[in-house]
Protein backbone atom coordinates (compact mmCIF):
# COMPACT_ATOMS: atom_id res chain seq x y z
CA UNK A 1 0.00 0.00 0.00
CA UNK A 2 1.41 3.40 -0.92
CA UNK A 3 2.14 5.93 1.78
CA UNK A 4 -0.84 8.19 2.29
CA UNK A 5 -3.45 5.65 1.19
CA UNK A 6 -5.95 3.84 3.33
CA UNK A 7 -6.88 0.20 2.93
CA UNK A 8 -10.43 -0.91 2.33
CA UNK A 9 -12.95 -0.98 5.13
CA UNK A 10 -12.94 -4.70 5.80
CA UNK A 11 -10.60 -5.85 8.55
CA UNK A 12 -8.64 -9.04 8.09
CA UNK A 13 -9.72 -10.20 11.54
CA UNK A 14 -6.47 -11.82 12.68
CA UNK A 15 -5.66 -9.23 15.33
CA UNK A 16 -8.12 -9.57 18.20
CA UNK A 17 -9.48 -6.87 20.47
CA UNK A 18 -7.43 -8.39 23.29
CA UNK A 19 -4.21 -7.93 21.32
CA UNK A 20 -5.11 -4.37 20.41
CA UNK A 21 -5.76 -3.53 24.05
CA UNK A 22 -2.45 -5.07 25.12
CA UNK A 23 -0.61 -3.07 22.47
CA UNK A 24 -2.29 0.19 23.45
CA UNK A 25 -1.78 -0.25 27.19
CA UNK A 26 1.80 -1.45 26.78
CA UNK A 27 2.82 1.36 24.43
CA UNK A 28 1.33 4.03 26.64
CA UNK A 29 3.30 2.58 29.54
CA UNK A 30 6.58 2.02 27.69
CA UNK A 31 6.52 4.98 25.33
CA UNK A 32 3.56 7.38 25.49
CA UNK A 33 5.36 9.63 22.96
CA UNK A 34 4.55 7.33 20.05
CA UNK A 35 5.57 9.93 17.43
CA UNK A 36 9.16 9.97 18.75
CA UNK A 37 11.29 12.79 17.35
CA UNK A 38 8.42 14.02 15.16
CA UNK A 39 5.33 15.89 16.14
CA UNK A 40 2.15 13.89 15.66
CA UNK A 41 1.08 15.71 12.49
CA UNK A 42 4.43 14.98 10.81
CA UNK A 43 4.40 11.37 11.99
CA UNK A 44 0.90 10.67 10.71
CA UNK A 45 1.65 12.57 7.52
CA UNK A 46 4.15 9.84 6.65
CA UNK A 47 1.31 7.30 6.63
CA UNK A 48 -1.82 9.22 5.63
CA UNK A 49 -2.89 12.14 3.49
CA UNK A 50 -4.07 14.24 6.43
CA UNK A 51 -5.46 16.97 4.19
CA UNK A 52 -7.92 14.51 2.65
CA UNK A 53 -9.16 13.15 6.00
CA UNK A 54 -11.97 15.08 7.73
CA UNK A 55 -11.70 17.07 10.95
CA UNK A 56 -13.45 16.02 14.17
CA UNK A 57 -13.63 19.69 15.14
CA UNK A 58 -16.22 21.71 13.20
CA UNK A 59 -13.93 24.73 13.20
CA UNK A 60 -11.48 22.99 10.89
CA UNK A 61 -11.65 21.28 7.51
CA UNK A 62 -8.92 18.63 7.74
CA UNK A 63 -7.42 16.11 10.12
CA UNK A 64 -4.07 17.95 9.94
CA UNK A 65 -5.70 21.08 11.36
CA UNK A 66 -7.60 19.47 14.22
CA UNK A 67 -4.62 17.34 15.30
CA UNK A 68 -2.38 20.43 15.37
CA UNK A 69 -4.98 22.29 17.42
CA UNK A 70 -5.73 19.60 19.99
CA UNK A 71 -2.32 17.94 20.32
CA UNK A 72 0.16 20.76 19.64
CA UNK A 73 -1.69 23.87 20.86
CA UNK A 74 -4.40 22.90 23.34
CA UNK A 75 -3.02 19.45 24.20
CA UNK A 76 -6.50 18.39 25.31
CA UNK A 77 -6.63 14.97 23.64
CA UNK A 78 -5.29 12.02 25.62
CA UNK A 79 -1.96 10.45 24.57
CA UNK A 80 -3.68 7.33 23.24
CA UNK A 81 -6.24 9.20 21.11
CA UNK A 82 -4.83 7.81 17.84
CA UNK A 83 -5.72 4.22 18.77
CA UNK A 84 -9.42 5.09 19.12
CA UNK A 85 -9.86 7.51 16.21
CA UNK A 86 -11.74 5.67 13.41
CA UNK A 87 -10.24 7.93 10.72
CA UNK A 88 -6.94 6.06 10.88
CA UNK A 89 -8.10 2.46 10.99
CA UNK A 90 -6.11 1.39 14.03
CA UNK A 91 -9.37 0.44 15.72
CA UNK A 92 -10.41 -2.29 13.29
CA UNK A 93 -7.95 -2.72 10.39
CA UNK A 94 -4.99 -5.04 10.83
CA UNK A 95 -2.95 -3.60 7.98
CA UNK A 96 -3.24 -0.05 9.27
CA UNK A 97 -2.25 -1.03 12.81
CA UNK A 98 0.76 -3.01 11.59
CA UNK A 99 1.93 -0.16 9.32
CA UNK A 100 1.62 2.23 12.24
CA UNK A 101 3.67 -0.02 14.54
CA UNK A 102 6.44 -0.47 11.95
CA UNK A 103 6.55 3.31 11.41
CA UNK A 104 6.79 3.82 15.17
CA UNK A 105 10.19 2.06 14.98
CA UNK A 106 11.45 3.88 11.86
CA UNK A 107 14.81 5.73 12.06
CA UNK A 108 13.04 8.98 11.16
CA UNK A 109 11.02 8.54 14.35
CA UNK A 110 13.57 7.17 16.84
CA UNK A 111 17.25 6.23 16.68
CA UNK A 112 17.97 4.90 20.18
CA UNK A 113 18.79 1.26 19.44
CA UNK A 114 18.05 0.10 22.98
CA UNK A 115 14.65 1.78 22.89
CA UNK A 116 13.88 0.33 19.46
CA UNK A 117 14.83 -3.16 20.61
CA UNK A 118 12.70 -2.84 23.74
CA UNK A 119 9.66 -1.72 21.75
CA UNK A 120 10.12 -4.37 19.06
CA UNK A 121 10.40 -7.14 21.63
CA UNK A 122 7.29 -5.92 23.41
CA UNK A 123 5.27 -5.64 20.21
CA UNK A 124 6.37 -9.03 18.89
CA UNK A 125 5.60 -10.60 22.26
CA UNK A 126 2.01 -9.42 21.87
CA UNK A 127 1.55 -9.85 18.10
CA UNK A 128 2.79 -13.45 18.18
CA UNK A 129 -0.55 -14.59 19.59
CA UNK A 130 -2.25 -13.50 16.36
CA UNK A 131 0.49 -14.75 14.03
CA UNK A 132 2.33 -11.52 13.18
CA UNK A 133 5.81 -10.17 13.85
CA UNK A 134 7.82 -7.06 13.04
CA UNK A 135 11.07 -7.94 11.24
CA UNK A 136 14.00 -5.88 10.05
CA UNK A 137 13.96 -5.41 6.28
CA UNK A 138 16.53 -2.63 5.84
CA UNK A 139 18.70 -0.15 7.74
CA UNK A 140 19.42 3.57 7.53
CA UNK A 141 22.81 4.61 8.92
CA UNK A 142 22.87 1.52 11.11
CA UNK A 143 19.34 1.98 12.48
CA UNK A 144 16.94 -0.83 11.50
CA UNK A 145 13.86 -0.40 9.32
CA UNK A 146 10.98 -2.77 10.08
CA UNK A 147 8.01 -4.23 8.29
CA UNK A 148 5.40 -6.76 9.36
CA UNK A 149 4.89 -10.31 8.16
CA UNK A 150 2.90 -13.35 9.08
CA UNK A 151 4.97 -15.69 11.22
CA UNK A 152 6.07 -18.58 9.07
CA UNK A 153 5.65 -16.60 5.85
CA UNK A 154 8.39 -15.11 3.74
CA UNK A 155 12.08 -15.97 3.69
CA UNK A 156 14.11 -14.94 6.75
CA UNK A 157 17.34 -13.03 6.31
CA UNK A 158 18.26 -10.42 3.71
CA UNK A 159 18.94 -10.89 0.02
CA UNK A 160 22.67 -10.72 -0.65
CA UNK A 161 23.24 -12.17 -4.11
CA UNK A 162 20.85 -12.22 -7.05
CA UNK A 163 22.51 -13.91 -10.03
CA UNK A 164 20.23 -14.67 -12.94
CA UNK A 165 19.59 -14.91 -16.71
CA UNK A 166 22.67 -17.03 -17.56
CA UNK A 167 23.22 -17.47 -21.31
CA UNK A 168 26.47 -19.40 -21.52
CA UNK A 169 28.99 -21.35 -19.46
CA UNK A 170 28.46 -21.20 -15.71
CA UNK A 171 30.04 -18.14 -14.08
CA UNK A 172 32.99 -18.80 -11.82
CA UNK A 173 32.39 -17.22 -8.41
CA UNK A 174 34.70 -16.62 -5.47
CA UNK A 175 34.08 -15.23 -2.00
CA UNK A 176 35.63 -11.78 -2.25
CA UNK A 177 34.96 -11.22 1.45
CA UNK A 178 34.00 -14.41 3.25
CA UNK A 179 33.16 -12.51 6.43
CA UNK A 180 30.50 -10.41 4.67
CA UNK A 181 29.52 -13.12 2.19
CA UNK A 182 30.49 -10.81 -0.69
CA UNK A 183 30.77 -12.64 -4.01
CA UNK A 184 32.79 -11.77 -7.07
CA UNK A 185 32.41 -13.33 -10.51
CA UNK A 186 35.90 -13.95 -11.84
CA UNK A 187 35.10 -15.67 -15.15
CA UNK A 188 32.15 -15.74 -17.57
CA UNK A 189 30.71 -12.67 -15.87
CA UNK A 190 29.23 -11.52 -19.18
CA UNK A 191 27.13 -14.68 -19.39
CA UNK A 192 24.92 -13.76 -16.43
CA UNK A 193 23.42 -10.79 -14.65
CA UNK A 194 24.10 -9.91 -11.00
CA UNK A 195 21.78 -7.42 -9.34
CA UNK A 196 23.92 -5.50 -6.88
CA UNK A 197 21.50 -3.07 -5.23
CA UNK A 198 19.85 -3.36 -1.84
CA UNK A 199 16.41 -4.93 -1.90
CA UNK A 200 13.65 -2.61 -0.69
CA UNK A 201 10.97 -3.77 1.72
CA UNK A 202 8.47 -3.96 -1.14
CA UNK A 203 10.64 -6.38 -3.12
CA UNK A 204 11.99 -5.76 -6.62
CA UNK A 205 9.90 -4.07 -9.30
CA UNK A 206 10.32 -3.99 -13.05
CA UNK A 207 10.90 -0.23 -12.84
CA UNK A 208 13.75 -0.75 -10.35
CA UNK A 209 15.27 -3.56 -12.40
CA UNK A 210 15.05 -1.37 -15.52
CA UNK A 211 16.75 1.50 -13.69
CA UNK A 212 19.57 -0.85 -12.66
CA UNK A 213 19.83 -2.11 -16.26
CA UNK A 214 20.04 1.46 -17.58
CA UNK A 215 23.00 2.16 -15.28
CA UNK A 216 24.67 -1.11 -16.21
CA UNK A 217 24.27 -0.57 -19.97
CA UNK A 218 24.97 3.18 -19.83
CA UNK A 219 21.44 3.88 -21.08
CA UNK A 220 20.53 6.38 -18.35
CA UNK A 221 18.48 9.19 -19.87
CA UNK A 222 17.17 7.13 -22.77
CA UNK A 223 13.40 6.61 -23.15
CA UNK A 224 11.99 4.24 -20.55
CA UNK A 225 10.37 1.99 -23.16
CA UNK A 226 13.70 1.52 -24.96
CA UNK A 227 15.42 0.56 -21.69
CA UNK A 228 12.60 -1.83 -20.88
CA UNK A 229 12.74 -3.51 -24.29
CA UNK A 230 16.51 -3.87 -24.04
CA UNK A 231 16.23 -5.56 -20.65
CA UNK A 232 13.42 -7.83 -21.84
CA UNK A 233 15.48 -8.99 -24.84
CA UNK A 234 18.39 -9.86 -22.55
CA UNK A 235 16.17 -11.84 -20.18
CA UNK A 236 14.52 -13.61 -23.10
CA UNK A 237 17.92 -14.80 -24.35
CA UNK A 238 18.45 -16.73 -21.11
CA UNK A 239 15.49 -19.01 -21.97
CA UNK A 240 17.22 -20.49 -25.02
CA UNK A 241 14.80 -22.62 -27.04
CA UNK A 242 12.36 -23.20 -24.17
CA UNK A 243 9.19 -21.77 -25.69
CA UNK A 244 7.03 -22.76 -22.72
CA UNK A 245 9.12 -20.61 -20.36
CA UNK A 246 9.20 -17.89 -23.00
CA UNK A 247 5.41 -17.79 -23.02
CA UNK A 248 5.38 -17.28 -19.24
CA UNK A 249 7.88 -14.41 -19.52
CA UNK A 250 6.04 -12.80 -22.45
CA UNK A 251 2.63 -13.03 -20.77
CA UNK A 252 3.97 -11.45 -17.61
CA UNK A 253 5.86 -8.75 -19.54
CA UNK A 254 2.57 -7.64 -21.09
CA UNK A 255 1.50 -6.69 -17.57
CA UNK A 256 4.30 -4.14 -17.27
CA UNK A 257 2.72 -2.20 -20.12
CA UNK A 258 -0.92 -2.84 -19.23
CA UNK A 259 -0.68 -2.31 -15.47
CA UNK A 260 2.41 -0.45 -14.36
CA UNK A 261 6.21 -0.94 -14.35
CA UNK A 262 5.95 -0.65 -10.57
CA UNK A 263 4.69 -4.24 -10.34
CA UNK A 264 7.19 -6.93 -9.26
CA UNK A 265 9.76 -8.06 -11.82
CA UNK A 266 9.62 -11.65 -13.05
CA UNK A 267 13.27 -12.75 -12.94
CA UNK A 268 14.28 -15.75 -15.06
CA UNK A 269 16.92 -18.40 -14.41
CA UNK A 270 17.91 -17.43 -10.88
CA UNK A 271 20.74 -19.32 -9.21
CA UNK A 272 19.65 -20.98 -5.98
CA UNK A 273 22.29 -23.62 -5.21
CA UNK A 274 25.73 -23.01 -6.59
CA UNK A 275 28.81 -25.19 -6.83
CA UNK A 276 32.00 -24.07 -8.56
CA UNK A 277 32.49 -27.49 -10.15
CA UNK A 278 30.83 -29.21 -13.05
CA UNK A 279 28.91 -32.44 -12.48
CA UNK A 280 31.75 -34.37 -14.07
CA UNK A 281 34.30 -32.99 -11.61
CA UNK A 282 32.03 -33.17 -8.57
CA UNK A 283 31.52 -36.93 -8.29
CA UNK A 284 29.94 -36.84 -4.84
CA UNK A 285 27.41 -36.20 -3.54
CA UNK A 286 26.20 -36.08 -7.12
CA UNK A 287 24.44 -33.28 -8.99
CA UNK A 288 23.07 -30.43 -6.93
CA UNK A 289 19.29 -30.29 -6.75
CA UNK A 290 17.63 -27.35 -8.52
CA UNK A 291 20.66 -25.22 -9.16
CA UNK A 292 18.47 -22.61 -10.85
CA UNK A 293 14.86 -21.53 -10.43
CA UNK A 294 12.95 -20.99 -13.69
CA UNK A 295 11.45 -17.71 -12.42
CA UNK A 296 11.50 -15.75 -9.18
CA UNK A 297 9.32 -12.91 -7.90
CA UNK A 298 10.60 -10.87 -4.96
CA UNK A 299 7.51 -9.47 -3.22
CA UNK A 300 6.66 -7.37 -0.14
CA UNK A 301 7.17 -8.79 3.37
CA UNK A 302 10.06 -11.00 2.17
CA UNK A 303 7.72 -13.19 0.14
CA UNK A 304 9.55 -15.03 -2.63
CA UNK A 305 7.53 -16.82 -5.28
CA UNK A 306 9.17 -19.48 -7.45
CA UNK A 307 7.54 -20.42 -10.76
CA UNK A 308 8.65 -23.64 -12.41
CA UNK A 309 7.79 -24.88 -15.90
CA UNK A 310 7.95 -28.68 -16.05
CA UNK A 311 8.82 -30.59 -19.17
CA UNK A 312 8.79 -34.38 -19.18
CA UNK A 313 12.39 -34.42 -17.95
CA UNK A 314 10.97 -33.55 -14.54
CA UNK A 315 9.00 -36.78 -14.22
CA UNK A 316 10.27 -39.15 -16.91
CA UNK A 317 13.52 -40.97 -17.54
CA UNK A 318 15.66 -40.37 -20.60
CA UNK A 319 13.75 -43.06 -22.52
CA UNK A 320 10.45 -41.24 -21.92
CA UNK A 321 9.04 -43.62 -19.31
CA UNK A 322 7.52 -42.36 -16.08
CA UNK A 323 10.21 -42.17 -13.43
CA UNK A 324 8.79 -42.17 -9.86
CA UNK A 325 12.23 -41.53 -8.38
CA UNK A 326 12.79 -38.41 -10.47
CA UNK A 327 9.34 -37.12 -9.59
CA UNK A 328 9.90 -37.85 -5.89
CA UNK A 329 13.22 -35.97 -5.97
CA UNK A 330 11.46 -32.94 -7.47
CA UNK A 331 8.80 -33.02 -4.74
CA UNK A 332 11.50 -33.27 -2.06
CA UNK A 333 13.18 -30.17 -3.49
CA UNK A 334 9.85 -28.34 -3.39
CA UNK A 335 9.31 -29.25 0.24
CA UNK A 336 12.77 -28.00 1.13
CA UNK A 337 12.14 -24.68 -0.62
CA UNK A 338 8.77 -24.21 1.08
CA UNK A 339 10.25 -24.92 4.49
CA UNK A 340 12.75 -22.14 3.81
CA UNK A 341 9.84 -19.77 3.19
CA UNK A 342 9.57 -19.81 -0.61
CA UNK A 343 6.24 -20.35 -2.39
CA UNK A 344 6.45 -22.73 -5.36
CA UNK A 345 4.01 -22.82 -8.28
CA UNK A 346 4.41 -25.33 -11.10
CA UNK A 347 3.13 -25.36 -14.66
CA UNK A 348 3.19 -28.45 -16.81
CA UNK A 349 4.67 -27.87 -20.25
CA UNK A 350 1.52 -29.34 -21.80
CA UNK A 351 -0.52 -26.47 -20.31
CA UNK A 352 1.39 -24.00 -22.45
CA UNK A 353 1.20 -25.57 -25.91
CA UNK A 354 -2.03 -23.85 -27.04
CA UNK A 355 -1.08 -20.14 -27.27
CA UNK A 356 -4.52 -18.65 -26.70
CA UNK A 357 -5.50 -21.03 -23.91
CA UNK A 358 -2.10 -20.58 -22.25
CA UNK A 359 -2.37 -16.79 -22.35
CA UNK A 360 -5.79 -16.90 -20.69
CA UNK A 361 -4.65 -19.37 -18.05
CA UNK A 362 -1.45 -17.46 -17.26
CA UNK A 363 -3.28 -14.15 -17.17
CA UNK A 364 -5.78 -15.51 -14.66
CA UNK A 365 -2.96 -17.01 -12.59
CA UNK A 366 -1.01 -13.77 -12.40
CA UNK A 367 -4.19 -11.85 -11.54
CA UNK A 368 -4.82 -14.16 -8.60
CA UNK A 369 -1.17 -14.00 -7.56
CA UNK A 370 -1.42 -10.21 -7.52
CA UNK A 371 -4.56 -10.38 -5.38
CA UNK A 372 -2.90 -12.70 -2.88
CA UNK A 373 0.38 -10.90 -2.38
CA UNK A 374 -0.05 -7.28 -3.42
CA UNK A 375 -3.59 -6.13 -2.63
PAMARGU-433631 format. One record per residue (C-alpha): residue in three letters; residue number from 1; x, y, z. Coordinates in steps of 0.1 Angstrom, whole numbers, always signed. Layout:
ala/NUM/X/Y/Z;
...
This chain:
unk/1/+0/+0/+0;
unk/2/+14/+34/-9;
unk/3/+21/+59/+18;
unk/4/-8/+82/+23;
unk/5/-34/+56/+12;
unk/6/-59/+38/+33;
unk/7/-69/+2/+29;
unk/8/-104/-9/+23;
unk/9/-130/-10/+51;
unk/10/-129/-47/+58;
unk/11/-106/-58/+85;
unk/12/-86/-90/+81;
unk/13/-97/-102/+115;
unk/14/-65/-118/+127;
unk/15/-57/-92/+153;
unk/16/-81/-96/+182;
unk/17/-95/-69/+205;
unk/18/-74/-84/+233;
unk/19/-42/-79/+213;
unk/20/-51/-44/+204;
unk/21/-58/-35/+241;
unk/22/-25/-51/+251;
unk/23/-6/-31/+225;
unk/24/-23/+2/+235;
unk/25/-18/-3/+272;
unk/26/+18/-15/+268;
unk/27/+28/+14/+244;
unk/28/+13/+40/+266;
unk/29/+33/+26/+295;
unk/30/+66/+20/+277;
unk/31/+65/+50/+253;
unk/32/+36/+74/+255;
unk/33/+54/+96/+230;
unk/34/+45/+73/+201;
unk/35/+56/+99/+174;
unk/36/+92/+100/+187;
unk/37/+113/+128/+174;
unk/38/+84/+140/+152;
unk/39/+53/+159/+161;
unk/40/+22/+139/+157;
unk/41/+11/+157/+125;
unk/42/+44/+150/+108;
unk/43/+44/+114/+120;
unk/44/+9/+107/+107;
unk/45/+16/+126/+75;
unk/46/+41/+98/+66;
unk/47/+13/+73/+66;
unk/48/-18/+92/+56;
unk/49/-29/+121/+35;
unk/50/-41/+142/+64;
unk/51/-55/+170/+42;
unk/52/-79/+145/+27;
unk/53/-92/+131/+60;
unk/54/-120/+151/+77;
unk/55/-117/+171/+109;
unk/56/-134/+160/+142;
unk/57/-136/+197/+151;
unk/58/-162/+217/+132;
unk/59/-139/+247/+132;
unk/60/-115/+230/+109;
unk/61/-117/+213/+75;
unk/62/-89/+186/+77;
unk/63/-74/+161/+101;
unk/64/-41/+179/+99;
unk/65/-57/+211/+114;
unk/66/-76/+195/+142;
unk/67/-46/+173/+153;
unk/68/-24/+204/+154;
unk/69/-50/+223/+174;
unk/70/-57/+196/+200;
unk/71/-23/+179/+203;
unk/72/+2/+208/+196;
unk/73/-17/+239/+209;
unk/74/-44/+229/+233;
unk/75/-30/+195/+242;
unk/76/-65/+184/+253;
unk/77/-66/+150/+236;
unk/78/-53/+120/+256;
unk/79/-20/+104/+246;
unk/80/-37/+73/+232;
unk/81/-62/+92/+211;
unk/82/-48/+78/+178;
unk/83/-57/+42/+188;
unk/84/-94/+51/+191;
unk/85/-99/+75/+162;
unk/86/-117/+57/+134;
unk/87/-102/+79/+107;
unk/88/-69/+61/+109;
unk/89/-81/+25/+110;
unk/90/-61/+14/+140;
unk/91/-94/+4/+157;
unk/92/-104/-23/+133;
unk/93/-80/-27/+104;
unk/94/-50/-50/+108;
unk/95/-29/-36/+80;
unk/96/-32/-1/+93;
unk/97/-23/-10/+128;
unk/98/+8/-30/+116;
unk/99/+19/-2/+93;
unk/100/+16/+22/+122;
unk/101/+37/+0/+145;
unk/102/+64/-5/+119;
unk/103/+65/+33/+114;
unk/104/+68/+38/+152;
unk/105/+102/+21/+150;
unk/106/+114/+39/+119;
unk/107/+148/+57/+121;
unk/108/+130/+90/+112;
unk/109/+110/+85/+144;
unk/110/+136/+72/+168;
unk/111/+173/+62/+167;
unk/112/+180/+49/+202;
unk/113/+188/+13/+194;
unk/114/+181/+1/+230;
unk/115/+146/+18/+229;
unk/116/+139/+3/+195;
unk/117/+148/-32/+206;
unk/118/+127/-28/+237;
unk/119/+97/-17/+218;
unk/120/+101/-44/+191;
unk/121/+104/-71/+216;
unk/122/+73/-59/+234;
unk/123/+53/-56/+202;
unk/124/+64/-90/+189;
unk/125/+56/-106/+223;
unk/126/+20/-94/+219;
unk/127/+15/-99/+181;
unk/128/+28/-135/+182;
unk/129/-6/-146/+196;
unk/130/-22/-135/+164;
unk/131/+5/-148/+140;
unk/132/+23/-115/+132;
unk/133/+58/-102/+139;
unk/134/+78/-71/+130;
unk/135/+111/-79/+112;
unk/136/+140/-59/+100;
unk/137/+140/-54/+63;
unk/138/+165/-26/+58;
unk/139/+187/-2/+77;
unk/140/+194/+36/+75;
unk/141/+228/+46/+89;
unk/142/+229/+15/+111;
unk/143/+193/+20/+125;
unk/144/+169/-8/+115;
unk/145/+139/-4/+93;
unk/146/+110/-28/+101;
unk/147/+80/-42/+83;
unk/148/+54/-68/+94;
unk/149/+49/-103/+82;
unk/150/+29/-133/+91;
unk/151/+50/-157/+112;
unk/152/+61/-186/+91;
unk/153/+57/-166/+59;
unk/154/+84/-151/+37;
unk/155/+121/-160/+37;
unk/156/+141/-149/+67;
unk/157/+173/-130/+63;
unk/158/+183/-104/+37;
unk/159/+189/-109/+0;
unk/160/+227/-107/-7;
unk/161/+232/-122/-41;
unk/162/+208/-122/-70;
unk/163/+225/-139/-100;
unk/164/+202/-147/-129;
unk/165/+196/-149/-167;
unk/166/+227/-170/-176;
unk/167/+232/-175/-213;
unk/168/+265/-194/-215;
unk/169/+290/-214/-195;
unk/170/+285/-212/-157;
unk/171/+300/-181/-141;
unk/172/+330/-188/-118;
unk/173/+324/-172/-84;
unk/174/+347/-166/-55;
unk/175/+341/-152/-20;
unk/176/+356/-118/-23;
unk/177/+350/-112/+14;
unk/178/+340/-144/+32;
unk/179/+332/-125/+64;
unk/180/+305/-104/+47;
unk/181/+295/-131/+22;
unk/182/+305/-108/-7;
unk/183/+308/-126/-40;
unk/184/+328/-118/-71;
unk/185/+324/-133/-105;
unk/186/+359/-140/-118;
unk/187/+351/-157/-151;
unk/188/+321/-157/-176;
unk/189/+307/-127/-159;
unk/190/+292/-115/-192;
unk/191/+271/-147/-194;
unk/192/+249/-138/-164;
unk/193/+234/-108/-146;
unk/194/+241/-99/-110;
unk/195/+218/-74/-93;
unk/196/+239/-55/-69;
unk/197/+215/-31/-52;
unk/198/+199/-34/-18;
unk/199/+164/-49/-19;
unk/200/+137/-26/-7;
unk/201/+110/-38/+17;
unk/202/+85/-40/-11;
unk/203/+106/-64/-31;
unk/204/+120/-58/-66;
unk/205/+99/-41/-93;
unk/206/+103/-40/-131;
unk/207/+109/-2/-128;
unk/208/+137/-7/-104;
unk/209/+153/-36/-124;
unk/210/+150/-14/-155;
unk/211/+168/+15/-137;
unk/212/+196/-9/-127;
unk/213/+198/-21/-163;
unk/214/+200/+15/-176;
unk/215/+230/+22/-153;
unk/216/+247/-11/-162;
unk/217/+243/-6/-200;
unk/218/+250/+32/-198;
unk/219/+214/+39/-211;
unk/220/+205/+64/-184;
unk/221/+185/+92/-199;
unk/222/+172/+71/-228;
unk/223/+134/+66/-232;
unk/224/+120/+42/-206;
unk/225/+104/+20/-232;
unk/226/+137/+15/-250;
unk/227/+154/+6/-217;
unk/228/+126/-18/-209;
unk/229/+127/-35/-243;
unk/230/+165/-39/-240;
unk/231/+162/-56/-207;
unk/232/+134/-78/-218;
unk/233/+155/-90/-248;
unk/234/+184/-99/-226;
unk/235/+162/-118/-202;
unk/236/+145/-136/-231;
unk/237/+179/-148/-244;
unk/238/+184/-167/-211;
unk/239/+155/-190/-220;
unk/240/+172/-205/-250;
unk/241/+148/-226/-270;
unk/242/+124/-232/-242;
unk/243/+92/-218/-257;
unk/244/+70/-228/-227;
unk/245/+91/-206/-204;
unk/246/+92/-179/-230;
unk/247/+54/-178/-230;
unk/248/+54/-173/-192;
unk/249/+79/-144/-195;
unk/250/+60/-128/-225;
unk/251/+26/-130/-208;
unk/252/+40/-115/-176;
unk/253/+59/-88/-195;
unk/254/+26/-76/-211;
unk/255/+15/-67/-176;
unk/256/+43/-41/-173;
unk/257/+27/-22/-201;
unk/258/-9/-28/-192;
unk/259/-7/-23/-155;
unk/260/+24/-4/-144;
unk/261/+62/-9/-144;
unk/262/+60/-7/-106;
unk/263/+47/-42/-103;
unk/264/+72/-69/-93;
unk/265/+98/-81/-118;
unk/266/+96/-116/-130;
unk/267/+133/-127/-129;
unk/268/+143/-158/-151;
unk/269/+169/-184/-144;
unk/270/+179/-174/-109;
unk/271/+207/-193/-92;
unk/272/+196/-210/-60;
unk/273/+223/-236/-52;
unk/274/+257/-230/-66;
unk/275/+288/-252/-68;
unk/276/+320/-241/-86;
unk/277/+325/-275/-101;
unk/278/+308/-292/-131;
unk/279/+289/-324/-125;
unk/280/+318/-344/-141;
unk/281/+343/-330/-116;
unk/282/+320/-332/-86;
unk/283/+315/-369/-83;
unk/284/+299/-368/-48;
unk/285/+274/-362/-35;
unk/286/+262/-361/-71;
unk/287/+244/-333/-90;
unk/288/+231/-304/-69;
unk/289/+193/-303/-68;
unk/290/+176/-274/-85;
unk/291/+207/-252/-92;
unk/292/+185/-226/-109;
unk/293/+149/-215/-104;
unk/294/+130/-210/-137;
unk/295/+115/-177/-124;
unk/296/+115/-158/-92;
unk/297/+93/-129/-79;
unk/298/+106/-109/-50;
unk/299/+75/-95/-32;
unk/300/+67/-74/-1;
unk/301/+72/-88/+34;
unk/302/+101/-110/+22;
unk/303/+77/-132/+1;
unk/304/+96/-150/-26;
unk/305/+75/-168/-53;
unk/306/+92/-195/-75;
unk/307/+75/-204/-108;
unk/308/+86/-236/-124;
unk/309/+78/-249/-159;
unk/310/+80/-287/-160;
unk/311/+88/-306/-192;
unk/312/+88/-344/-192;
unk/313/+124/-344/-179;
unk/314/+110/-335/-145;
unk/315/+90/-368/-142;
unk/316/+103/-392/-169;
unk/317/+135/-410/-175;
unk/318/+157/-404/-206;
unk/319/+137/-431/-225;
unk/320/+105/-412/-219;
unk/321/+90/-436/-193;
unk/322/+75/-424/-161;
unk/323/+102/-422/-134;
unk/324/+88/-422/-99;
unk/325/+122/-415/-84;
unk/326/+128/-384/-105;
unk/327/+93/-371/-96;
unk/328/+99/-378/-59;
unk/329/+132/-360/-60;
unk/330/+115/-329/-75;
unk/331/+88/-330/-47;
unk/332/+115/-333/-21;
unk/333/+132/-302/-35;
unk/334/+98/-283/-34;
unk/335/+93/-293/+2;
unk/336/+128/-280/+11;
unk/337/+121/-247/-6;
unk/338/+88/-242/+11;
unk/339/+103/-249/+45;
unk/340/+128/-221/+38;
unk/341/+98/-198/+32;
unk/342/+96/-198/-6;
unk/343/+62/-204/-24;
unk/344/+64/-227/-54;
unk/345/+40/-228/-83;
unk/346/+44/-253/-111;
unk/347/+31/-254/-147;
unk/348/+32/-285/-168;
unk/349/+47/-279/-202;
unk/350/+15/-293/-218;
unk/351/-5/-265/-203;
unk/352/+14/-240/-224;
unk/353/+12/-256/-259;
unk/354/-20/-239/-270;
unk/355/-11/-201/-273;
unk/356/-45/-187/-267;
unk/357/-55/-210/-239;
unk/358/-21/-206/-223;
unk/359/-24/-168/-224;
unk/360/-58/-169/-207;
unk/361/-47/-194/-181;
unk/362/-14/-175/-173;
unk/363/-33/-141/-172;
unk/364/-58/-155/-147;
unk/365/-30/-170/-126;
unk/366/-10/-138/-124;
unk/367/-42/-118/-115;
unk/368/-48/-142/-86;
unk/369/-12/-140/-76;
unk/370/-14/-102/-75;
unk/371/-46/-104/-54;
unk/372/-29/-127/-29;
unk/373/+4/-109/-24;
unk/374/-1/-73/-34;
unk/375/-36/-61/-26;
